[in-house]
Amino acid sequence: MGSNDHPETLSRKARGRPPSLTEDQIVDAALEIIRSQGLDALSMRRLSQRLGRSQMAAYSYVADKQELLDLVAQRTLVDVQVPDESAGPWDCRLRMLIDGIDSQLRRNPGIAGFLLQRMLHSDRRLVDAFMAILLSAGLREPQVLLSYAMIHTYLFGRYQVALAEVPRDTTDLPPALAQVMPHLTGLRGADYYTFGIETLIDGLRARVTENSPEGR
């Protein structure tokens, strides 16, 4: 064993993996399949075809589809930066963290829901960052858990609701719908996102105030 061998190289040698492919190439191939054909299309067989390797050879790099999906999730979320306390008060840091995650979700719409489902398993640093920010705000531990669930649900819901399905025919509408529907065409995706996040954080600020001695 050479003294200059990188630990990752040693690990691959120990597992009998051929050195001709890298983890980045494997994840890139998986992402290409997901982006072109959808998450359900990803399989070890298709991965092998994309890589130009036999299916058995693919298993020497990745144990199974579960491990492959973990690698995809880790790669996609790794660029999300966790703001430190110097970045500003808790509500600013929370917005920065949410914006960072949402940016990655928008860049990878085909796996947005999957990433959120697997975030706790694949990238606990982000979940921990949420908890730390919410605790620093002065929320109680049960409120922290509930707040994270609310944030997670909001982000997940953004990629499950199809705004295109909102009825756009303004004829024969009931009064309230007739009043608001003309404004639908002036709204963009960023408007929905900004309004939702600002409303969510406003609600958390109210909870923090309730917890403070002055708010009791």
C-alpha positions in Angstrom: 0.0 0.0 0.0 1.5 3.3 -1.1 1.9 6.0 1.5 0.4 8.6 -0.8 -2.9 6.7 -1.4 -6.0 8.9 -0.7 -8.3 7.3 1.9 -11.2 7.2 -0.6 -8.9 5.4 -3.1 -8.0 2.9 -0.4 -11.7 2.4 0.4 -12.5 1.7 -3.2 -9.6 -0.7 -3.5 -10.7 -2.6 -0.4 -14.2 -2.9 -1.8 -12.9 -4.1 -5.1 -14.2 -1.2 -7.1 -12.5 -0.5 -10.4 -10.8 2.8 -10.5 -12.1 3.8 -13.9 -15.2 5.6 -12.6 -15.6 8.3 -10.0 -18.5 8.9 -7.7 -19.1 12.2 -9.5 -19.5 10.4 -12.8 -22.0 8.0 -11.3 -24.1 10.7 -9.7 -23.9 12.8 -12.9 -25.3 9.8 -14.9 -28.1 9.3 -12.4 -29.0 13.0 -12.5 -29.1 12.9 -16.3 -31.6 10.0 -16.2 -33.7 11.8 -13.7 -33.8 15.1 -15.5 -34.5 13.5 -18.9 -36.9 10.7 -17.9 -38.0 11.4 -14.4 -37.1 9.9 -11.0 -39.1 6.7 -11.6 -37.0 5.9 -14.6 -33.8 5.7 -12.5 -32.7 2.1 -12.1 -29.4 0.2 -11.8 -30.0 -1.1 -15.3 -30.4 2.3 -16.8 -27.5 3.6 -14.8 -25.3 0.9 -16.2 -26.4 1.7 -19.7 -25.7 5.4 -19.2 -22.3 4.6 -17.9 -21.5 2.1 -20.6 -20.9 -0.7 -18.0 -22.5 -4.0 -17.3 -25.2 -4.1 -14.7 -23.1 -6.3 -12.4 -20.2 -3.8 -12.8 -22.5 -1.0 -11.6 -23.1 -2.9 -8.4 -19.3 -2.8 -7.7 -19.6 1.0 -7.5 -23.0 1.4 -5.8 -24.5 -1.3 -3.5 -28.1 -0.6 -4.6 -30.6 2.0 -5.8 -31.0 3.2 -2.2 -27.3 4.1 -2.0 -27.5 5.7 -5.4 -30.4 7.9 -4.3 -28.5 8.9 -1.1 -25.5 10.0 -3.3 -27.8 12.0 -5.5 -29.4 13.8 -2.5 -26.1 14.5 -0.9 -24.7 16.0 -4.1 -27.8 18.2 -4.7 -27.9 19.6 -1.2 -24.2 20.0 -0.6 -24.1 23.5 -2.0 -26.7 24.8 0.4 -24.7 27.1 2.8 -25.6 27.3 6.5 -25.5 30.9 7.6 -23.6 31.6 10.8 -24.6 34.1 13.5 -22.6 36.9 11.8 -25.1 36.8 8.9 -27.8 38.5 10.9 -30.6 37.9 13.4 -32.4 34.5 13.5 -35.2 35.5 11.0 -32.7 36.6 8.4 -30.6 33.4 8.8 -33.8 31.3 8.6 -34.8 33.1 5.3 -31.3 32.6 3.9 -31.3 28.9 4.7 -34.8 28.4 3.2 -33.8 30.3 0.1 -30.7 28.2 -0.3 -32.7 25.0 -0.2 -35.4 26.3 -2.5 -32.8 27.4 -5.0 -31.6 23.8 -5.2 -35.1 22.5 -5.5 -35.8 24.8 -8.4 -32.7 23.7 -10.1 -33.8 20.1 -9.8 -37.6 20.1 -10.1 -37.7 16.5 -11.0 -36.4 15.4 -7.6 -37.6 18.3 -5.4 -40.1 16.2 -3.4 -37.6 13.3 -3.2 -34.9 15.6 -1.8 -37.2 16.9 0.9 -38.3 13.4 1.8 -34.7 12.3 2.2 -33.2 15.4 3.7 -33.3 14.1 7.3 -31.6 10.9 6.2 -29.1 12.3 3.7 -28.1 15.7 4.9 -28.8 16.1 8.6 -26.6 19.2 8.8 -29.4 21.2 7.2 -32.1 19.9 9.5 -29.7 20.6 12.4 -29.2 24.1 11.1 -32.9 24.7 11.1 -33.2 23.5 14.7 -30.2 25.7 15.8 -31.7 28.8 14.2 -35.1 28.2 15.7 -33.7 27.5 19.2 -31.6 30.7 19.0 -34.8 32.6 18.2 -36.3 31.6 21.6 -38.7 29.0 20.5 -39.3 26.1 22.9 -38.2 22.6 21.8 -41.7 21.3 20.8 -42.2 24.6 18.9 -38.9 24.0 17.1 -40.1 20.6 15.9 -43.4 21.9 14.8 -41.8 24.9 13.1 -39.5 22.7 11.1 -42.4 20.4 10.1 -44.3 23.5 8.9 -41.3 24.8 6.9 -40.8 21.3 5.4 -44.4 21.0 4.5 -44.5 24.4 2.8 -41.4 23.7 0.7 -42.8 20.2 -0.2 -46.2 21.6 -1.1 -44.7 24.1 -3.5 -43.7 21.2 -5.7 -47.0 19.3 -5.4 -49.4 22.1 -6.3 -49.8 22.8 -10.0 -50.8 26.4 -10.4 -51.6 25.7 -14.0 -54.6 23.8 -12.8 -56.2 26.9 -11.3 -59.3 27.7 -13.4 -58.7 30.7 -15.6 -62.1 31.0 -17.2 -63.6 34.1 -15.7 -67.1 33.7 -17.0 -70.0 32.8 -14.8 -67.9 32.9 -11.6 -69.3 33.4 -8.1 -68.7 37.0 -6.7 -65.5 36.4 -4.7 -63.8 34.5 -7.5 -64.9 37.0 -10.0 -63.2 39.7 -7.9 -59.8 38.0 -7.5 -59.4 36.0 -10.7 -58.4 39.0 -12.9 -55.3 39.4 -10.7 -54.1 35.8 -11.3 -52.2 36.6 -14.5 -50.1 39.3 -12.8 -48.7 36.8 -10.3 -45.5 34.9 -10.8 -43.9 32.0 -9.0 -41.6 34.2 -7.0 -44.7 36.1 -5.7 -46.2 32.9 -4.3 -42.9 31.9 -2.8 -42.1 35.3 -1.2 -45.6 35.7 0.2 -45.6 32.2 1.7 -42.1 32.5 3.3 -42.7 36.0 4.7 -46.1 35.0 6.1 -44.5 31.9 7.7 -41.6 33.8 9.3 -44.0 36.5 10.5 -45.9 33.8 12.3 -42.8 32.5 13.9 -41.8 36.0 15.0 -45.2 36.2 16.7 -44.5 32.9 18.6 -41.1 34.2 19.6 -42.7 37.4 21.0 -45.3 35.3 22.9 -42.4 33.3 24.5 -40.5 36.4 25.6 -41.1 37.9 29.1 -42.4 41.1 27.5 -44.9 39.2 25.4 -46.4 37.3 28.3 
